[in-house]
């Protein structure tokens, strides 16, 4: 089970046609719900939001932008 935090960057693992989202879209966690679901904001390169769906953790993968520190 994945656990995400507020403002984590995530990648979508599936298509969500009703939200015009496809596998690989990058989003940001903007709200965390108790039932392992997350409100994810998807925005274009200009910062304009184009989708704001609630998505379950099993459909998301956290993106890491820094190397692991050992």
C-alpha positions in Angstrom: 0.0 0.0 0.0 1.3 3.4 -1.0 1.3 6.3 1.4 1.6 9.8 0.1 1.9 13.2 1.8 0.6 16.6 1.0 2.5 18.2 -1.9 4.1 14.9 -3.1 4.6 14.8 -6.8 3.0 11.7 -8.3 2.6 10.0 -11.7 -0.7 8.5 -12.8 -0.5 4.7 -13.4 -3.8 4.4 -15.4 -5.9 6.3 -17.9 -8.9 8.3 -16.5 -10.7 9.3 -19.7 -13.6 11.1 -17.9 -11.0 13.5 -16.4 -9.0 13.6 -19.7 -6.0 12.1 -18.0 -3.7 9.4 -19.2 -1.1 7.1 -17.7 2.0 9.1 -17.1 0.5 12.5 -16.3 2.2 14.2 -13.4 0.2 15.7 -10.5 0.6 17.0 -7.0 -1.2 15.8 -3.9 -3.3 18.7 -2.6 -5.5 16.8 0.0 -5.2 13.5 1.9 -8.3 11.5 2.8 -8.5 8.7 5.5 -9.7 6.1 3.0 -6.3 6.0 1.2 -7.5 8.4 -1.5 -6.0 11.6 -2.5 -7.0 14.8 -4.2 -4.5 15.3 -7.0 -4.0 18.5 -9.0 -2.9 18.2 -12.6 -1.6 21.4 -14.2 0.0 22.4 -17.5 3.5 23.9 -17.9 2.0 27.3 -17.3 0.6 26.2 -13.9 -3.0 26.2 -15.1 -4.9 23.4 -13.5 -6.7 21.1 -15.9 -7.9 18.3 -13.6 -8.6 17.8 -9.9 -9.8 14.2 -9.3 -9.8 12.1 -6.2 -7.6 9.1 -6.9 -6.8 6.0 -4.9 -3.2 5.2 -3.8 -3.0 2.1 -6.0 -3.3 4.3 -9.1 -0.4 6.6 -8.2 3.4 6.4 -7.9 5.5 8.9 -6.0 8.1 10.7 -8.1 11.5 11.2 -6.4 13.6 14.1 -7.7 16.7 13.6 -5.4 18.9 10.6 -4.9 18.6 8.3 -1.9 20.8 9.3 1.0 22.4 6.4 2.7 
